[in-house]
Amino acid sequence: MDFNWTREHDAFRARLRDVLKRHLPDDWAEQSRYDTSSEYTSKFSRKFCPILAQEGLLIPHWPKELGGEGLDGFHHWILGEEMVAAGEPRSYQYMSVNWVGPTMMRYGTKAQQEEFIPKIKSGNFIWCQGFSEPDAGSDLAALRTRAERRGDRYLINGSKIWTSGASFADHCLMLARTGGERREGITVFLVPMKHPGVEVRVIPNYIGERTVHEVFFTEVEVPAEWRFGDESNGWEIVTYILHQERVGIPRYAFSMRVLDHAVELLKKRGAFSDSAVRARAGHARAACEATRYLALDVINDRVKGRPPSAKTSIVRYSQVRSDRLVADFLADYLADELVSGQDRMIASGYKRTGSVGIASGAAEVQLDLIARNHLDLPRRR
């Protein structure tokens, strides 16, 4: 694989940086606190994403017939790198761009595509993902939320947990059990968050203002038209989504920016002359770069039409390791900034690393998938 960017890719990155420079407010760091889940960022995204849409920069990798630019997956990845490095002003709308839209194109009915594709393209519609449950997080196939068929409708009861952005999302792509056991009995539904019987509670946490939530479904009645894909055949859709999601966010982009910023602070303090400090910084930076190239290898496979593989899990675990190296560096050499919280980038960078081993698949689950699907190790009996 050639890791050199083309002139077209470089020009695209320059366009993105120009839009960010023109449209991010001067007090972006102070107002957003680099918190994707904050009320400020979520509201700002509904103004900023339509601007990206007007500039042709919201869904550049989508087919032209669906409103995109028909650009390759590397353009999409560059978009993600620049947005994440800036503190993700799209808020959770990146989910629409990264996996909801592509999944809708592949599995949605014509009516669902006609309803939701224009909403996603507008840049003013936010999705959340109703997957994890109190007893089915790492083991997603153990979910217990049920959807019982009642003629032309379903009655949904159960709960979800750790749902990102649920308190300001418009719609939820959620999983429920319609029969069978484990993977065989799972069905996907598209449920409005303001639908009767849906209750959302914010879970106070260290990472962000409204990062995670509990969502309760109590006697939620939905028409069969809100089912996404065939009944009890949702695992295929889940697998497709997870492969898109787990290498859907270039988290390393912000970690690298935070690390570079930390180094500059230490240089100003005269504390970067210590060889041990420089070695730690170099180790963390090298790990972030390694994660980046591993991710680009996965994107290269997508561009060339190769099927998903265990590489996605390898990238996820590499991100966990590199982020933890950055977090440890901040804790060891800039603890005063973490305590005071005055430097927004340092504070947010440290908090974000706390979720990377859990969000989008727990680190331990990724290791299990790597052992089974990449190393072909036998299952423990």
N, C-alpha and C positions, 0 to 999 in steps of 0.2 A: 504494500500500500504506500502511495506517495502522500506524505503528510504536508506537502507544500500547498498552500491555498492558491487558487487561480485568481486572476485579476478580477473576475466577476465576483468571487467570494469576498475579496478585499474591498471591492466597491460597495457590496451589500453591507458589510460590517461598518464601513464609513457612513453609509446612509443611516443606519441604526443609531450610531453614536451622535450624529447630527440631530436626529429627532429627539433623542434623550436630552441633549444639551439645550434644545429649544423649548422643550415642554415640561421637563422636571423643574419644579419651583426651586428657588435659591435655598429655601429652608427645608428641602426634601429630607435630609438626614434627621433633623430635629423633629419634624412633624410625623414622618413615617416610622422613625426609630428602626428603619430597615426591618420592620415587622410585617410580613406578608398578610398576617391575620388581623392587623389593627383596623379599627373602624375608619381611620383616616385613609389607609391604603386601599381598603375595599371600596370606599366611595370614590377615591381618586381613580381607581381602575375603570370605573364606569364612564369616566371622561377621557381617560388616556387611551383605552383600547379602541374606541371609535376613531381616534386620531390615527392610531396604527393602521386601522382598517382603511381609512382614507388614503394613507400613504402606501398601501399595498404591502404592509409589513406585519399584519396580524396572522394571516394564514398563507404565507408565501409558498409553502410546500403542498398546498391543496391543489387538485386539478383545476384548470381554468374554467371548465364547465360548471364548477361548483363555487366559483368566485375567487379561487386562489390564483397564484401566478405560475403554477406548474413547475416550480423550481425544485431542485433535488434536496435530499434529506440533509445535506451539509448546510444549506441555507437555513433550514429549520433549526439545526444545532447551533449555528452562529447566532440566530435570534435568541435562543435560550441562554447562551453564554453571556450575551450583552445585557439581557434583561436581569438575569440572576446577579451578575456583577454589579448592576446598578441598584440592587435591593428589591428586585421583582415588582415594578410598578403595575404589572398586570394583576396583582394579587392572585387569587385562585383561578382566574380565567385562563391561566396557563393549562389547566386541566382540559378545558374545552379544546384548546389548540393541539395539545399533545396526544390525547387519547379519546376523549368523548366524540369529537368530530370524526376522526378516522374510523372509530368503532361504529358510529352511526352510518357512515358510508358503506361499511361492510355488512352489517347485520340488521340495520333498521329497515322497516317497511317503507314503502314509498310515502305513505301519509306521515310517518315519523320524520323522515328526511325533509319533507316539505315544511313541517312545523318547526323543527329544531335547527336545521342547517342555517336558515336565514337569521335566527336568533343568535347563534354562535358567531356568524359573520358580522353581526352588528357591533360586537364588542361590548355589549351591555347585558350579558346574560351569564350567570355564574352557576356552576354545577358543584355538587359534592358527591362523595362516593360512599355508599352505605354497604361496606363489606364487613369489617371487623365487628365482633360481638364480645361480650364479657367472657364467654367460654369458647370463643372461636376467633382468636386473633391470629396467632401463628399457625394454627390448624384451621384454615378457612373452611375446609370441607365439613367441619363439625358444626356449622351454623345451625341455629334453632329457630330463627324467625320463620314463621309459616305463612303461606298464602293458600287459602282453601278456595277451590273453585265453587262458585255459586251461580250456575247458569252462564250468563255472559259477563260475570263479574268475579273478582277475587276479594277475599277478606283477609287482610294482612294483620298479624299480631306478632310482636316481638320487639327487640331493641338492638341498636347499634352503638358502638363506642369508639372513641378516638376519631370521630368523623371531622375531618378538616373543613373549616369554613361553613359549617352547617347553619350557623345563626344568620348568615347573610346570603346564603345560596338561594337561587330561585327553584332549582330542581335537584332531585337526588336520583342517581343511577344506583339501584340497590338490589341486593340478593335476598331471596326467600326460598324456603323449602316447599316444594309442591308435591313431594312424594319421593319414595325410594330412600336410599341411604347414601351418605357421603356425597361424592361428586354427581352421582346419577340423578339425584332429586332436586337439583338447584335450578331456579329460574330467575331471570333478570327482569326488573320492572323499572319504569320511569315514573317517579312520583313527585308532584309539586310539593315544595316544602310548606306551603300554607294550606295544604289539603286537610280537611277535618280528620282529627285523630292523630296527627303528627305533632309531636312535642319535642322541642329542642332545649337542652340545658348545657350551658357553657361549663366546661371543666377547668377550674382555676389551675394554672400551670406556670412553670418557669419559662417556657420557650417563647410564648407569644400571647397577645391579648385575648384572641379568640381562636387559638390554633386548633384545639380539640374539643369535642362535644359528645354528649350522649344524645341519642335520638330514639324516641319511643313511638312505636306504631301500635295504636290501640283501636281495634275494630275499624281499620282503615279500609274503606271500600273503594276499589279501583276497577274501571272497565277493562275488559280483556284487551282492548286496543292499546293499553299502556304496558302490556307485556312486551319485552324486548327479546326477540328471537323465539324459538320453539319452547314449549313447556318442558321443564326438567332437562333441558339441554344447554343450561347456562354455563357449564364449566368450560366449554370451548370458548365462549365469549370472555369469561374470566381470564383464561390463559392468555388470550390475545391482548386484553387490557393490561395485564401484569407485565408482559414483555414490553409493551409500549411505555408503561409507567416507570418501571425500575431503572430504565436508562432514559427517562423523559425529562429529568431536571439536571442540568450541569451544576450540581451543588458545589463542585470544586471551584467554580468561577468566583464565587463570593469568598470562599475560604482562602483562595490565592490572594484576592484583593486585601482581605483582612490581614493575612500574614505579611504582605508587603508593607501595609500601613504600620503594623506592629514593629517591623524592622526599622522603618523611618523614625518612629518614636524613640526606639532604643538608641539609634544613632545620635539623635538630638540630645539624649541624656548622657552620651558618651559611654553607653553600656554595651555597645556592639563590638567592641574591640576584643572582648573575651573570646578565645577560640572555641570554647565549649558552647557559647551562645550561638556563634556563627554556624557551628556544626549542627546544632539542633534545628536552626532555621533552614539550613540547606537540606537536612533530612526531610523535614516537613514539606518543603517546596518540591523536592524530587518526588515525593509520594503523590502530591497533587498532580504533578505533570504526568506521572505514570497512569493515574486514574484517567486523566484527560485522553491519553492516547489509547487506553483500553476502550474508553467510550467511543472514540472515533472509529475504532475497528468495528464495533457493533453497528454504528451508523453506516459504515462502508458496506457491511453485509446487507443492510436494509436497502441502500441505494442500488445494490446489485441484485436485489430480489432473492437473496438467500433466506432460508427459513430461520426463525428464532432458535437460539441455542442457549446452552448454559453460560455463554459469555456474559449474558445480562446479569446473572448472579455474581459472576466474578467481578464485574464492574461495581455492583452494589457493595460488595464486601471491600473492595479496594477503596471506595469512597468512605466507608466507615473507618478504615484504618488511617487514611490520610487526614480526615477531619479530626480524629482523636489526637493525632500528632500536632495539629495546629492548636487544638484546645489545650493540650498539655503545655505547649510552648507559651501560650498566653497566660495560663495559670502560674507557671513557674517564673516568668520574667515581667509580667505586667499585672500582677495581682491587685495592685492599688487601683488600676483602671477598672478592673472587674468589680471591685468593691464599691467604688464611687459611681460607676455607671455613667459618668459624664461623657466619655468618648463613645458615641452611639455605635460606631462601627465595631470597636473592640467588644463592647457589651453584647451586641447582636450576634457577632461572629461566634462568640463563646456559647451563647444560648442555642444557636442553630445546630452546633455540633452535638448537642445533647439529644437531638431527635433522630440523628442520621442512622443510628443502629436499630431504630424501631420503625420509623416511617417507611412506607413502600416495601415492607418486608423485613422482619427482624434479622439481625446479623446471623444469629444461630440458624435460622431457617435457610439463609443464603448458603451457609457452610454445608448444610445438609444437602441442598440441591447441587452444589458443586461436587460433593463427594459422590452423589448418585448419578448425576447426569453428565459430569465432565470427567471424573476419575473412574467412573464405572465400578465403584466400590460396592460390595454386597450390603444389603440391608441387615441391620442387627436383629437377631432373632431372640 
